[in-house]
């Protein structure tokens, strides 16, 4: 919704069903300030927002194997305690 509002603020023609390419620059801000459209200059992005989205996606794939969000975060941070089965 934020990208749509930003596109309309810039008088860009937006049609129903059209994709709007954007980057989340600050998930803590409200509406229009959360995103930057792809055609705008992008100075930075909200890495923690994308990290959260990545972990959610990984969790949806690995949860049937018993992995949860905490396991994934520990593995990505390198803080996971090795188990005996890791050395087989």
FENVEN-V626930 format. One line per field, one symbol per residue. burial: b if it has 9 or more other ideal C-beta (glycine too) atoms within 8 Angstrom, else e. A space follows every 10 residues. Layout:
burial=???
This chain:
burial=ebbbbbbbee eeeeeeeeeb ebebbeeeee ebbbbbbeee ebeebbeebb eeeebbebbe ebbeeebeee bbbbeeeeee eeeeeeee
